[in-house]
């Protein structure tokens, strides 16, 4: 199972808003909603997020056994 809580924590710590992801990074509403539900996203989206936030995939997503 995917867990995007590291993304939300990273964004909060660095003052990054969801608006920034939508308007500046190019993440669409559907993808953002999917991440809020810990759903699947493409590796292209992970790459976009990592480039924009200057982080690694480990900083924004983790796998759980749940």
Predicted model as a PDB file, atoms N, CA, C, CB and O in Angstrom, pLDDT in the B-factor column:
MODEL        1                                                                  
ATOM      1  N   UNK A   1       0.843  -1.180   0.000  1.00 88.00           N  
ATOM      2  CA  UNK A   1       0.000   0.000   0.000  1.00 88.00           C  
ATOM      3  C   UNK A   1       0.882   1.236   0.000  1.00 88.00           C  
ATOM      4  CB  UNK A   1      -0.956   0.002   1.213  1.00 88.00           C  
ATOM      5  O   UNK A   1       1.931   1.258   0.644  1.00 88.00           O  
ATOM      6  N   UNK A   2       0.464   2.243  -0.709  1.00 91.00           N  
ATOM      7  CA  UNK A   2       1.195   3.501  -0.768  1.00 91.00           C  
ATOM      8  C   UNK A   2       0.729   4.449   0.316  1.00 91.00           C  
ATOM      9  CB  UNK A   2       1.034   4.150  -2.134  1.00 91.00           C  
ATOM     10  O   UNK A   2      -0.438   4.442   0.711  1.00 91.00           O  
ATOM     11  N   UNK A   3       1.652   5.259   0.791  1.00 95.00           N  
ATOM     12  CA  UNK A   3       1.349   6.254   1.817  1.00 95.00           C  
ATOM     13  C   UNK A   3       2.035   7.555   1.423  1.00 95.00           C  
ATOM     14  CB  UNK A   3       1.813   5.775   3.239  1.00 95.00           C  
ATOM     15  O   UNK A   3       3.263   7.625   1.377  1.00 95.00           O  
ATOM     16  N   UNK A   4       1.248   8.579   1.141  1.00 96.00           N  
ATOM     17  CA  UNK A   4       1.792   9.870   0.727  1.00 96.00           C  
ATOM     18  C   UNK A   4       1.925  10.853   1.883  1.00 96.00           C  
ATOM     19  CB  UNK A   4       0.922  10.471  -0.345  1.00 96.00           C  
ATOM     20  O   UNK A   4       2.163  12.038   1.648  1.00 96.00           O  
ATOM     21  N   UNK A   5       1.779  10.403   3.107  1.00 95.00           N  
ATOM     22  CA  UNK A   5       1.911  11.331   4.232  1.00 95.00           C  
ATOM     23  C   UNK A   5       3.275  12.020   4.271  1.00 95.00           C  
ATOM     24  CB  UNK A   5       1.678  10.594   5.534  1.00 95.00           C  
ATOM     25  O   UNK A   5       3.355  13.164   4.721  1.00 95.00           O  
ATOM     26  N   UNK A   6       4.365  11.363   3.813  1.00 96.00           N  
ATOM     27  CA  UNK A   6       5.633  12.101   3.778  1.00 96.00           C  
ATOM     28  C   UNK A   6       5.572  13.324   2.853  1.00 96.00           C  
ATOM     29  CB  UNK A   6       6.759  11.174   3.328  1.00 96.00           C  
ATOM     30  O   UNK A   6       6.221  14.334   3.125  1.00 96.00           O  
ATOM     31  N   UNK A   7       4.805  13.241   1.775  1.00 96.00           N  
ATOM     32  CA  UNK A   7       4.645  14.384   0.870  1.00 96.00           C  
ATOM     33  C   UNK A   7       3.983  15.547   1.588  1.00 96.00           C  
ATOM     34  CB  UNK A   7       3.821  13.989  -0.364  1.00 96.00           C  
ATOM     35  O   UNK A   7       4.464  16.678   1.525  1.00 96.00           O  
ATOM     36  N   UNK A   8       2.878  15.267   2.270  1.00 96.00           N  
ATOM     37  CA  UNK A   8       2.143  16.338   2.947  1.00 96.00           C  
ATOM     38  C   UNK A   8       2.998  16.949   4.065  1.00 96.00           C  
ATOM     39  CB  UNK A   8       0.807  15.800   3.524  1.00 96.00           C  
ATOM     40  O   UNK A   8       2.956  18.160   4.281  1.00 96.00           O  
ATOM     41  N   UNK A   9       3.765  16.125   4.768  1.00 96.00           N  
ATOM     42  CA  UNK A   9       4.655  16.628   5.815  1.00 96.00           C  
ATOM     43  C   UNK A   9       5.768  17.489   5.207  1.00 96.00           C  
ATOM     44  CB  UNK A   9       5.263  15.454   6.619  1.00 96.00           C  
ATOM     45  O   UNK A   9       6.087  18.559   5.727  1.00 96.00           O  
ATOM     46  N   UNK A  10       6.350  17.019   4.109  1.00 95.00           N  
ATOM     47  CA  UNK A  10       7.411  17.749   3.420  1.00 95.00           C  
ATOM     48  C   UNK A  10       6.892  19.105   2.952  1.00 95.00           C  
ATOM     49  CB  UNK A  10       7.950  16.933   2.221  1.00 95.00           C  
ATOM     50  O   UNK A  10       7.562  20.125   3.119  1.00 95.00           O  
ATOM     51  N   UNK A  11       5.704  19.111   2.370  1.00 95.00           N  
ATOM     52  CA  UNK A  11       5.119  20.359   1.886  1.00 95.00           C  
ATOM     53  C   UNK A  11       4.870  21.323   3.037  1.00 95.00           C  
ATOM     54  CB  UNK A  11       3.813  20.085   1.136  1.00 95.00           C  
ATOM     55  O   UNK A  11       5.161  22.512   2.914  1.00 95.00           O  
ATOM     56  N   UNK A  12       4.343  20.839   4.140  1.00 96.00           N  
ATOM     57  CA  UNK A  12       4.066  21.692   5.290  1.00 96.00           C  
ATOM     58  C   UNK A  12       5.353  22.291   5.847  1.00 96.00           C  
ATOM     59  CB  UNK A  12       3.337  20.900   6.379  1.00 96.00           C  
ATOM     60  O   UNK A  12       5.413  23.483   6.149  1.00 96.00           O  
ATOM     61  N   UNK A  13       6.379  21.456   5.980  1.00 95.00           N  
ATOM     62  CA  UNK A  13       7.661  21.920   6.518  1.00 95.00           C  
ATOM     63  C   UNK A  13       8.315  22.967   5.626  1.00 95.00           C  
ATOM     64  CB  UNK A  13       8.606  20.746   6.700  1.00 95.00           C  
ATOM     65  O   UNK A  13       9.030  23.840   6.119  1.00 95.00           O  
ATOM     66  N   UNK A  14       8.077  22.889   4.315  1.00 94.00           N  
ATOM     67  CA  UNK A  14       8.721  23.777   3.359  1.00 94.00           C  
ATOM     68  C   UNK A  14       7.799  24.863   2.814  1.00 94.00           C  
ATOM     69  CB  UNK A  14       9.263  22.976   2.225  1.00 94.00           C  
ATOM     70  O   UNK A  14       8.166  25.582   1.884  1.00 94.00           O  
ATOM     71  N   UNK A  15       6.611  24.985   3.387  1.00 95.00           N  
ATOM     72  CA  UNK A  15       5.686  26.047   2.992  1.00 95.00           C  
ATOM     73  C   UNK A  15       5.179  25.925   1.558  1.00 95.00           C  
ATOM     74  CB  UNK A  15       6.351  27.372   3.164  1.00 95.00           C  
ATOM     75  O   UNK A  15       4.957  26.933   0.887  1.00 95.00           O  
ATOM     76  N   UNK A  16       5.000  24.708   1.095  1.00 95.00           N  
ATOM     77  CA  UNK A  16       4.523  24.454  -0.264  1.00 95.00           C  
ATOM     78  C   UNK A  16       3.036  24.126  -0.206  1.00 95.00           C  
ATOM     79  CB  UNK A  16       5.325  23.292  -0.938  1.00 95.00           C  
ATOM     80  O   UNK A  16       2.604  23.308   0.606  1.00 95.00           O  
ATOM     81  N   UNK A  17       2.265  24.763  -1.062  1.00 95.00           N  
ATOM     82  CA  UNK A  17       0.811  24.582  -1.049  1.00 95.00           C  
ATOM     83  C   UNK A  17       0.353  23.627  -2.153  1.00 95.00           C  
ATOM     84  CB  UNK A  17       0.109  25.935  -1.206  1.00 95.00           C  
ATOM     85  O   UNK A  17       1.089  23.340  -3.097  1.00 95.00           O  
ATOM     86  N   UNK A  18      -0.860  23.154  -2.009  1.00 95.00           N  
ATOM     87  CA  UNK A  18      -1.461  22.332  -3.054  1.00 95.00           C  
ATOM     88  C   UNK A  18      -1.675  23.164  -4.313  1.00 95.00           C  
ATOM     89  CB  UNK A  18      -2.796  21.728  -2.573  1.00 95.00           C  
ATOM     90  O   UNK A  18      -1.600  22.643  -5.426  1.00 95.00           O  
ATOM     91  N   UNK A  19      -1.937  24.445  -4.137  1.00 95.00           N  
ATOM     92  CA  UNK A  19      -2.087  25.357  -5.274  1.00 95.00           C  
ATOM     93  C   UNK A  19      -0.815  25.352  -6.113  1.00 95.00           C  
ATOM     94  CB  UNK A  19      -2.411  26.793  -4.790  1.00 95.00           C  
ATOM     95  O   UNK A  19      -0.881  25.354  -7.343  1.00 95.00           O  
ATOM     96  N   UNK A  20       0.339  25.345  -5.457  1.00 95.00           N  
ATOM     97  CA  UNK A  20       1.624  25.288  -6.152  1.00 95.00           C  
ATOM     98  C   UNK A  20       1.713  24.017  -7.001  1.00 95.00           C  
ATOM     99  CB  UNK A  20       2.792  25.342  -5.139  1.00 95.00           C  
ATOM    100  O   UNK A  20       2.148  24.065  -8.152  1.00 95.00           O  
ATOM    101  N   UNK A  21       1.302  22.886  -6.432  1.00 95.00           N  
ATOM    102  CA  UNK A  21       1.332  21.632  -7.189  1.00 95.00           C  
ATOM    103  C   UNK A  21       0.415  21.696  -8.403  1.00 95.00           C  
ATOM    104  CB  UNK A  21       0.929  20.459  -6.292  1.00 95.00           C  
ATOM    105  O   UNK A  21       0.765  21.214  -9.481  1.00 95.00           O  
ATOM    106  N   UNK A  22      -0.750  22.289  -8.224  1.00 95.00           N  
ATOM    107  CA  UNK A  22      -1.726  22.382  -9.310  1.00 95.00           C  
ATOM    108  C   UNK A  22      -1.268  23.339 -10.407  1.00 95.00           C  
ATOM    109  CB  UNK A  22      -3.074  22.832  -8.765  1.00 95.00           C  
ATOM    110  O   UNK A  22      -1.278  22.978 -11.584  1.00 95.00           O  
ATOM    111  N   UNK A  23      -0.873  24.542 -10.039  1.00 95.00           N  
ATOM    112  CA  UNK A  23      -0.610  25.594 -11.016  1.00 95.00           C  
ATOM    113  C   UNK A  23       0.824  25.638 -11.515  1.00 95.00           C  
ATOM    114  CB  UNK A  23      -0.954  26.907 -10.428  1.00 95.00           C  
ATOM    115  O   UNK A  23       1.052  25.916 -12.692  1.00 95.00           O  
ATOM    116  N   UNK A  24       1.783  25.374 -10.663  1.00 92.00           N  
ATOM    117  CA  UNK A  24       3.190  25.524 -11.052  1.00 92.00           C  
ATOM    118  C   UNK A  24       3.851  24.215 -11.467  1.00 92.00           C  
ATOM    119  CB  UNK A  24       3.965  26.125  -9.917  1.00 92.00           C  
ATOM    120  O   UNK A  24       4.714  24.207 -12.345  1.00 92.00           O  
ATOM    121  N   UNK A  25       3.455  23.120 -10.846  1.00 93.00           N  
ATOM    122  CA  UNK A  25       4.078  21.829 -11.134  1.00 93.00           C  
ATOM    123  C   UNK A  25       3.323  21.097 -12.242  1.00 93.00           C  
ATOM    124  CB  UNK A  25       4.129  20.962  -9.865  1.00 93.00           C  
ATOM    125  O   UNK A  25       3.910  20.306 -12.981  1.00 93.00           O  
ATOM    126  N   UNK A  26       2.021  21.362 -12.354  1.00 94.00           N  
ATOM    127  CA  UNK A  26       1.224  20.719 -13.394  1.00 94.00           C  
ATOM    128  C   UNK A  26       0.559  19.429 -12.957  1.00 94.00           C  
ATOM    129  CB  UNK A  26       2.075  20.447 -14.571  1.00 94.00           C  
ATOM    130  O   UNK A  26       0.186  18.606 -13.793  1.00 94.00           O  
ATOM    131  N   UNK A  27       0.410  19.246 -11.659  1.00 95.00           N  
ATOM    132  CA  UNK A  27      -0.319  18.091 -11.136  1.00 95.00           C  
ATOM    133  C   UNK A  27      -1.807  18.419 -11.240  1.00 95.00           C  
ATOM    134  CB  UNK A  27       0.101  17.756  -9.642  1.00 95.00           C  
ATOM    135  O   UNK A  27      -2.237  19.479 -10.784  1.00 95.00           O  
ATOM    136  N   UNK A  28      -2.594  17.527 -11.830  1.00 94.00           N  
ATOM    137  CA  UNK A  28      -4.018  17.851 -11.988  1.00 94.00           C  
ATOM    138  C   UNK A  28      -4.829  17.473 -10.743  1.00 94.00           C  
ATOM    139  CB  UNK A  28      -4.587  17.132 -13.218  1.00 94.00           C  
ATOM    140  O   UNK A  28      -4.359  16.745  -9.869  1.00 94.00           O  
ATOM    141  N   UNK A  29      -6.048  17.984 -10.691  1.00 95.00           N  
ATOM    142  CA  UNK A  29      -6.941  17.769  -9.547  1.00 95.00           C  
ATOM    143  C   UNK A  29      -7.176  16.295  -9.259  1.00 95.00           C  
ATOM    144  CB  UNK A  29      -8.267  18.451  -9.790  1.00 95.00           C  
ATOM    145  O   UNK A  29      -7.188  15.874  -8.102  1.00 95.00           O  
ATOM    146  N   UNK A  30      -7.364  15.515 -10.314  1.00 96.00           N  
ATOM    147  CA  UNK A  30      -7.642  14.086 -10.159  1.00 96.00           C  
ATOM    148  C   UNK A  30      -6.452  13.371  -9.508  1.00 96.00           C  
ATOM    149  CB  UNK A  30      -7.965  13.448 -11.530  1.00 96.00           C  
ATOM    150  O   UNK A  30      -6.634  12.536  -8.623  1.00 96.00           O  
ATOM    151  N   UNK A  31      -5.262  13.697  -9.942  1.00 96.00           N  
ATOM    152  CA  UNK A  31      -4.064  13.082  -9.376  1.00 96.00           C  
ATOM    153  C   UNK A  31      -3.881  13.504  -7.931  1.00 96.00           C  
ATOM    154  CB  UNK A  31      -2.825  13.454 -10.196  1.00 96.00           C  
ATOM    155  O   UNK A  31      -3.545  12.680  -7.080  1.00 96.00           O  
ATOM    156  N   UNK A  32      -4.100  14.776  -7.647  1.00 95.00           N  
ATOM    157  CA  UNK A  32      -3.981  15.277  -6.278  1.00 95.00           C  
ATOM    158  C   UNK A  32      -4.991  14.583  -5.364  1.00 95.00           C  
ATOM    159  CB  UNK A  32      -4.188  16.806  -6.241  1.00 95.00           C  
ATOM    160  O   UNK A  32      -4.649  14.190  -4.249  1.00 95.00           O  
ATOM    161  N   UNK A  33      -6.223  14.431  -5.826  1.00 95.00           N  
ATOM    162  CA  UNK A  33      -7.249  13.741  -5.049  1.00 95.00           C  
ATOM    163  C   UNK A  33      -6.867  12.278  -4.837  1.00 95.00           C  
ATOM    164  CB  UNK A  33      -8.615  13.841  -5.751  1.00 95.00           C  
ATOM    165  O   UNK A  33      -7.098  11.722  -3.763  1.00 95.00           O  
ATOM    166  N   UNK A  34      -6.289  11.663  -5.850  1.00 95.00           N  
ATOM    167  CA  UNK A  34      -5.860  10.275  -5.752  1.00 95.00           C  
ATOM    168  C   UNK A  34      -4.750  10.123  -4.706  1.00 95.00           C  
ATOM    169  CB  UNK A  34      -5.379   9.767  -7.122  1.00 95.00           C  
ATOM    170  O   UNK A  34      -4.740   9.154  -3.947  1.00 95.00           O  
ATOM    171  N   UNK A  35      -3.829  11.070  -4.668  1.00 95.00           N  
ATOM    172  CA  UNK A  35      -2.754  11.019  -3.673  1.00 95.00           C  
ATOM    173  C   UNK A  35      -3.299  11.204  -2.264  1.00 95.00           C  
ATOM    174  CB  UNK A  35      -1.700  12.090  -3.970  1.00 95.00           C  
ATOM    175  O   UNK A  35      -2.792  10.604  -1.317  1.00 95.00           O  
ATOM    176  N   UNK A  36      -4.317  12.021  -2.122  1.00 94.00           N  
ATOM    177  CA  UNK A  36      -4.927  12.226  -0.796  1.00 94.00           C  
ATOM    178  C   UNK A  36      -5.550  10.938  -0.275  1.00 94.00           C  
ATOM    179  CB  UNK A  36      -5.993  13.335  -0.857  1.00 94.00           C  
ATOM    180  O   UNK A  36      -5.666  10.740   0.935  1.00 94.00           O  
ATOM    181  N   UNK A  37      -5.955  10.054  -1.206  1.00 95.00           N  
ATOM    182  CA  UNK A  37      -6.558   8.769  -0.829  1.00 95.00           C  
ATOM    183  C   UNK A  37      -5.524   7.647  -0.843  1.00 95.00           C  
ATOM    184  CB  UNK A  37      -7.716   8.423  -1.776  1.00 95.00           C  
ATOM    185  O   UNK A  37      -5.880   6.471  -0.764  1.00 95.00           O  
ATOM    186  N   UNK A  38      -4.244   8.009  -0.942  1.00 93.00           N  
ATOM    187  CA  UNK A  38      -3.136   7.048  -1.009  1.00 93.00           C  
ATOM    188  C   UNK A  38      -3.302   6.082  -2.172  1.00 93.00           C  
ATOM    189  CB  UNK A  38      -3.031   6.266   0.299  1.00 93.00           C  
ATOM    190  O   UNK A  38      -3.013   4.891  -2.053  1.00 93.00           O  
ATOM    191  N   UNK A  39      -3.774   6.613  -3.304  1.00 93.00           N  
ATOM    192  CA  UNK A  39      -3.945   5.800  -4.502  1.00 93.00           C  
ATOM    193  C   UNK A  39      -2.688   5.799  -5.364  1.00 93.00           C  
ATOM    194  CB  UNK A  39      -5.129   6.302  -5.311  1.00 93.00           C  
ATOM    195  O   UNK A  39      -1.680   6.413  -5.018  1.00 93.00           O  
ATOM    196  N   UNK A  40      -2.767   5.104  -6.480  1.00 93.00           N  
ATOM    197  CA  UNK A  40      -1.638   4.996  -7.396  1.00 93.00           C  
ATOM    198  C   UNK A  40      -1.478   6.260  -8.226  1.00 93.00           C  
ATOM    199  CB  UNK A  40      -1.811   3.791  -8.308  1.00 93.00           C  
ATOM    200  O   UNK A  40      -2.455   6.905  -8.604  1.00 93.00           O  
ATOM    201  N   UNK A  41      -0.216   6.600  -8.502  1.00 94.00           N  
ATOM    202  CA  UNK A  41       0.111   7.670  -9.441  1.00 94.00           C  
ATOM    203  C   UNK A  41       1.222   7.145 -10.341  1.00 94.00           C  
ATOM    204  CB  UNK A  41       0.543   8.999  -8.695  1.00 94.00           C  
ATOM    205  O   UNK A  41       1.858   6.138 -10.030  1.00 94.00           O  
ATOM    206  N   UNK A  42       1.450   7.823 -11.445  1.00 95.00           N  
ATOM    207  CA  UNK A  42       2.470   7.366 -12.375  1.00 95.00           C  
ATOM    208  C   UNK A  42       3.864   7.776 -11.898  1.00 95.00           C  
ATOM    209  CB  UNK A  42       2.201   7.924 -13.776  1.00 95.00           C  
ATOM    210  O   UNK A  42       4.021   8.682 -11.080  1.00 95.00           O  
ATOM    211  N   UNK A  43       4.856   7.089 -12.427  1.00 94.00           N  
ATOM    212  CA  UNK A  43       6.230   7.461 -12.114  1.00 94.00           C  
ATOM    213  C   UNK A  43       6.570   8.824 -12.699  1.00 94.00           C  
ATOM    214  CB  UNK A  43       7.202   6.406 -12.639  1.00 94.00           C  
ATOM    215  O   UNK A  43       7.420   9.533 -12.160  1.00 94.00           O  
ATOM    216  N   UNK A  44       5.923   9.194 -13.784  1.00 95.00           N  
ATOM    217  CA  UNK A  44       6.113  10.528 -14.351  1.00 95.00           C  
ATOM    218  C   UNK A  44       5.687  11.595 -13.341  1.00 95.00           C  
ATOM    219  CB  UNK A  44       5.313  10.680 -15.668  1.00 95.00           C  
ATOM    220  O   UNK A  44       6.346  12.625 -13.200  1.00 95.00           O  
ATOM    221  N   UNK A  45       4.591  11.343 -12.649  1.00 95.00           N  
ATOM    222  CA  UNK A  45       4.128  12.275 -11.620  1.00 95.00           C  
ATOM    223  C   UNK A  45       5.112  12.332 -10.463  1.00 95.00           C  
ATOM    224  CB  UNK A  45       2.738  11.872 -11.111  1.00 95.00           C  
ATOM    225  O   UNK A  45       5.401  13.413  -9.950  1.00 95.00           O  
ATOM    226  N   UNK A  46       5.623  11.196 -10.053  1.00 95.00           N  
ATOM    227  CA  UNK A  46       6.633  11.169  -8.986  1.00 95.00           C  
ATOM    228  C   UNK A  46       7.853  11.971  -9.418  1.00 95.00           C  
ATOM    229  CB  UNK A  46       7.039   9.709  -8.639  1.00 95.00           C  
ATOM    230  O   UNK A  46       8.414  12.733  -8.630  1.00 95.00           O  
ATOM    231  N   UNK A  47       8.257  11.797 -10.666  1.00 96.00           N  
ATOM    232  CA  UNK A  47       9.411  12.541 -11.187  1.00 96.00           C  
ATOM    233  C   UNK A  47       9.141  14.049 -11.174  1.00 96.00           C  
ATOM    234  CB  UNK A  47       9.749  12.076 -12.622  1.00 96.00           C  
ATOM    235  O   UNK A  47       9.999  14.826 -10.756  1.00 96.00           O  
ATOM    236  N   UNK A  48       7.953  14.468 -11.630  1.00 95.00           N  
ATOM    237  CA  UNK A  48       7.580  15.885 -11.616  1.00 95.00           C  
ATOM    238  C   UNK A  48       7.642  16.453 -10.198  1.00 95.00           C  
ATOM    239  CB  UNK A  48       6.168  16.075 -12.199  1.00 95.00           C  
ATOM    240  O   UNK A  48       8.195  17.528  -9.966  1.00 95.00           O  
ATOM    241  N   UNK A  49       7.064  15.706  -9.259  1.00 96.00           N  
ATOM    242  CA  UNK A  49       7.057  16.161  -7.869  1.00 96.00           C  
ATOM    243  C   UNK A  49       8.475  16.296  -7.327  1.00 96.00           C  
ATOM    244  CB  UNK A  49       6.251  15.195  -6.996  1.00 96.00           C  
ATOM    245  O   UNK A  49       8.810  17.294  -6.689  1.00 96.00           O  
ATOM    246  N   UNK A  50       9.295  15.305  -7.579  1.00 96.00           N  
ATOM    247  CA  UNK A  50      10.661  15.318  -7.058  1.00 96.00           C  
ATOM    248  C   UNK A  50      11.486  16.458  -7.649  1.00 96.00           C  
ATOM    249  CB  UNK A  50      11.341  13.988  -7.344  1.00 96.00           C  
ATOM    250  O   UNK A  50      12.256  17.102  -6.937  1.00 96.00           O  
ATOM    251  N   UNK A  51      11.327  16.704  -8.933  1.00 96.00           N  
ATOM    252  CA  UNK A  51      12.050  17.809  -9.567  1.00 96.00           C  
ATOM    253  C   UNK A  51      11.594  19.153  -9.002  1.00 96.00           C  
ATOM    254  CB  UNK A  51      11.848  17.780 -11.094  1.00 96.00           C  
ATOM    255  O   UNK A  51      12.418  20.007  -8.675  1.00 96.00           O  
ATOM    256  N   UNK A  52      10.289  19.333  -8.890  1.00 95.00           N  
ATOM    257  CA  UNK A  52       9.738  20.607  -8.419  1.00 95.00           C  
ATOM    258  C   UNK A  52      10.052  20.859  -6.947  1.00 95.00           C  
ATOM    259  CB  UNK A  52       8.233  20.635  -8.632  1.00 95.00           C  
ATOM    260  O   UNK A  52      10.327  21.991  -6.550  1.00 95.00           O  
ATOM    261  N   UNK A  53      10.009  19.799  -6.143  1.00 94.00           N  
ATOM    262  CA  UNK A  53      10.220  19.946  -4.704  1.00 94.00           C  
ATOM    263  C   UNK A  53      11.672  19.730  -4.299  1.00 94.00           C  
ATOM    264  CB  UNK A  53       9.338  18.978  -3.954  1.00 94.00           C  
ATOM    265  O   UNK A  53      12.034  19.883  -3.132  1.00 94.00           O  
ATOM    266  N   UNK A  54      12.504  19.371  -5.285  1.00 94.00           N  
ATOM    267  CA  UNK A  54      13.930  19.111  -5.043  1.00 94.00           C  
ATOM    268  C   UNK A  54      14.115  18.075  -3.936  1.00 94.00           C  
ATOM    269  CB  UNK A  54      14.660  20.417  -4.672  1.00 94.00           C  
ATOM    270  O   UNK A  54      14.768  18.318  -2.921  1.00 94.00           O  
ATOM    271  N   UNK A  55      13.515  16.917  -4.174  1.00 94.00           N  
ATOM    272  CA  UNK A  55      13.564  15.842  -3.191  1.00 94.00           C  
ATOM    273  C   UNK A  55      13.679  14.499  -3.912  1.00 94.00           C  
ATOM    274  CB  UNK A  55      12.309  15.871  -2.275  1.00 94.00           C  
ATOM    275  O   UNK A  55      13.769  14.457  -5.139  1.00 94.00           O  
ATOM    276  N   UNK A  56      13.674  13.429  -3.168  1.00 95.00           N  
ATOM    277  CA  UNK A  56      13.716  12.081  -3.741  1.00 95.00           C  
ATOM    278  C   UNK A  56      12.360  11.410  -3.514  1.00 95.00           C  
ATOM    279  CB  UNK A  56      14.874  11.232  -3.108  1.00 95.00           C  
ATOM    280  O   UNK A  56      11.566  11.888  -2.704  1.00 95.00           O  
ATOM    281  N   UNK A  57      12.086  10.315  -4.215  1.00 95.00           N  
ATOM    282  CA  UNK A  57      10.829   9.603  -3.984  1.00 95.00           C  
ATOM    283  C   UNK A  57      10.650   9.184  -2.518  1.00 95.00           C  
ATOM    284  CB  UNK A  57      10.763   8.375  -4.879  1.00 95.00           C  
ATOM    285  O   UNK A  57       9.525   9.152  -2.018  1.00 95.00           O  
ATOM    286  N   UNK A  58      11.728   8.870  -1.845  1.00 94.00           N  
ATOM    287  CA  UNK A  58      11.632   8.496  -0.431  1.00 94.00           C  
ATOM    288  C   UNK A  58      11.129   9.629   0.444  1.00 94.00           C  
ATOM    289  CB  UNK A  58      12.975   8.036   0.072  1.00 94.00           C  
ATOM    290  O   UNK A  58      10.616   9.393   1.538  1.00 94.00           O  
ATOM    291  N   UNK A  59      11.273  10.864  -0.033  1.00 94.00           N  
ATOM    292  CA  UNK A  59      10.797  12.019   0.726  1.00 94.00           C  
ATOM    293  C   UNK A  59       9.293  12.230   0.593  1.00 94.00           C  
ATOM    294  CB  UNK A  59      11.523  13.263   0.274  1.00 94.00           C  
ATOM    295  O   UNK A  59       8.699  12.949   1.396  1.00 94.00           O  
ATOM    296  N   UNK A  60       8.664  11.610  -0.415  1.00 94.00           N  
ATOM    297  CA  UNK A  60       7.255  11.901  -0.668  1.00 94.00           C  
ATOM    298  C   UNK A  60       6.319  10.702  -0.615  1.00 94.00           C  
ATOM    299  CB  UNK A  60       7.128  12.534  -1.983  1.00 94.00           C  
ATOM    300  O   UNK A  60       5.103  10.879  -0.535  1.00 94.00           O  
ATOM    301  N   UNK A  61       6.854   9.491  -0.657  1.00 95.00           N  
ATOM    302  CA  UNK A  61       5.987   8.305  -0.627  1.00 95.00           C  
ATOM    303  C   UNK A  61       6.701   7.172   0.099  1.00 95.00           C  
ATOM    304  CB  UNK A  61       5.589   7.865  -2.068  1.00 95.00           C  
ATOM    305  O   UNK A  61       7.923   7.042   0.043  1.00 95.00           O  
ATOM    306  N   UNK A  62       5.908   6.365   0.775  1.00 94.00           N  
ATOM    307  CA  UNK A  62       6.468   5.165   1.393  1.00 94.00           C  
ATOM    308  C   UNK A  62       5.478   4.025   1.203  1.00 94.00           C  
ATOM    309  CB  UNK A  62       6.779   5.395   2.911  1.00 94.00           C  
ATOM    310  O   UNK A  62       4.283   4.235   0.996  1.00 94.00           O  
ATOM    311  N   UNK A  63       6.002   2.835   1.280  1.00 91.00           N  
ATOM    312  CA  UNK A  63       5.189   1.637   1.159  1.00 91.00           C  
ATOM    313  C   UNK A  63       4.889   1.098   2.547  1.00 91.00           C  
ATOM    314  CB  UNK A  63       5.896   0.568   0.293  1.00 91.00           C  
ATOM    315  O   UNK A  63       5.765   1.073   3.412  1.00 91.00           O  
ATOM    316  N   UNK A  64       3.649   0.667   2.759  1.00 89.00           N  
ATOM    317  CA  UNK A  64       3.255   0.098   4.048  1.00 89.00           C  
ATOM    318  C   UNK A  64       2.721  -1.299   3.824  1.00 89.00           C  
ATOM    319  CB  UNK A  64       2.198   0.984   4.758  1.00 89.00           C  
ATOM    320  O   UNK A  64       2.394  -1.682   2.701  1.00 89.00           O  
ATOM    321  N   UNK A  65       2.636  -2.047   4.891  1.00 85.00           N  
ATOM    322  CA  UNK A  65       2.132  -3.427   4.819  1.00 85.00           C  
ATOM    323  C   UNK A  65       0.616  -3.504   4.999  1.00 85.00           C  
ATOM    324  CB  UNK A  65       2.812  -4.285   5.878  1.00 85.00           C  
ATOM    325  O   UNK A  65       0.044  -4.591   4.913  1.00 85.00           O  
ATOM    326  N   UNK A  66      -0.032  -2.392   5.242  1.00 69.00           N  
ATOM    327  CA  UNK A  66      -1.473  -2.395   5.510  1.00 69.00           C  
ATOM    328  C   UNK A  66      -2.266  -2.820   4.313  1.00 69.00           C  
ATOM    329  CB  UNK A  66      -1.931  -1.039   5.955  1.00 69.00           C  
ATOM    330  O   UNK A  66      -3.494  -2.875   4.375  1.00 69.00           O  
TER     331      UNK A  66                                                      
ENDMDL                                                                          
END                                                                             
